[in-house]
Amino acid sequence: MDEERVPERGGPARWRRPGPPWPGLWEEDERPGGRWPWRSTLLLAVFVFGGSTFAAHQQQGERAVLDPFARVLLLVAAGLLLWRHRHPVPVVFGTAAATAVYLGAGYPYGPILLTVAVACVAAVAAGHRRAAWTALALLWAVHLLVAHWLYRWLPPSGDEPASFGQEIVVATWVVVIVAVSELVRTRREQWARERAERAQAARRRADEERLRIARELHDVLAHSLSVINVQAGVGLALLDSHPEQARTALTTIKSASKEALGEVRQVLDTLRTPGDAPRAPAPGLDRLPELVEQAARAGLTVAVTGEPPRLPPGTDLAAFRIVQEALTNVVRHSGSRHARVRLDQAGGTLRLRIDDDGPAAHTDAGGSGNGLAGMRERAAALGGTIEAGPRDDGGFRVLAVLPSKVREDR
């Protein structure tokens, strides 16, 4: 059975097995192989003995007195219920047999019939409906034989056949057992479906969160490491001939690595404290000038057309990451040192277009790796689309279309 994470008041979430909507009165485990239901069995045995003693006084002269054999039958019928979750089929037949002998011996009618009901409910709930109904039918058949034919030779002496009213009572009792058993089975199946749905939803949320974190880490690290790689190459090439320019490259590496560490730390903080709000706001298109400046330090000139619109946080972050990844791909895969970013918003839709003039630095310039896949996943999560591919003139274009409902100021 699947487990789910359940938050506890005043403490972190802990793992436990899901159960019915309310806790059991006796905290007993009803799974096969679980804890023994000895508390409820003991309570039921006390009720059966007490109720049978009371019934014997009420039916004195009509039914046989409770002798030691009758008490043994009561003990067997009640004691078998201790195994009702581990071995429901033998228990339901055993309680039915003990009850049939008890009634056939002429002992007082009483709560011994409750043991059959409990065993029947347990068997049906465990999926053994045919065994439960067979045991109940056999008990009813024994009752009919005793009440209408064998009563002549069985105690108590002078007994008469059962009346029509008594048969209605017995039939009603059987119908009630069937109805309660089916109700319990239906409810347990519903609880099992709800537990499975909750577990599936929890797994889906965990998968989505892992995917989101993986995208964030990829975008942060891919962009920053690309800048660092380019500047490291520049620094190595100019270290001897132009040390001042090499110093500038090292400064760019320091700045890019510092920013990357800060963003990685922010992502990791969400793992350590999943219920807390992030300590720093997520990046958005308002940081587009910083992105352009970082690209410039990596040797890429970026021309931006259009003003960054006000967007919902999720859309704003996705738009920023898409532009960041597109520019990173230009730095890594394109021979061009110029890129153009165009932002257009109309009709509740934001269009992001990132172009470079190429040519590709190597054969996989377009690529279909994690970067483009991550951009498509971000757009699809918002109900948008991504188109990426080479242009006819030899360059490369990334076109993102995202819903952009403008958030209202409060």
Buried (B, 14 or more C-beta within 10 A) or exposed (E): EEEBBEEEEEEEEEEEEBBEEEEEEEEBBBEEEEEEBEBBBBBBBEBBBEBBBEBBEEBEEEBBBBEEEBBEBBBBBBBBBBBBBBBBBBBBBBBBBBBBBBBBBBBBBBBBBBBBBBBBBBBBBBEBBEBBBBBBEBBBEBBBBBBEEEBEEBBBEEBEEBEEEEBEEBEEBBEEBBEBBBEBBEEBEEBEEEBEEBBEEBEEEEEEEEEBBBBBBBBBBBBBBBBBBBBBEBBEEBBEEBEEBBEBBBEBBEBBBEBBEEBBEBBEBBEEEEEEEEEEEBBBBEBBEEBBBBBEBBBBEBEBEBEBBBBBEBBBBBBBBBBBBBBBBBBBBBBBBBBBBBBBBEEEEBBBBBBBBBBBBEEEBBBEEBBBBBBBBBBEBBEBEBEBEBEEEEBBBBBBBBBBEEEEEE
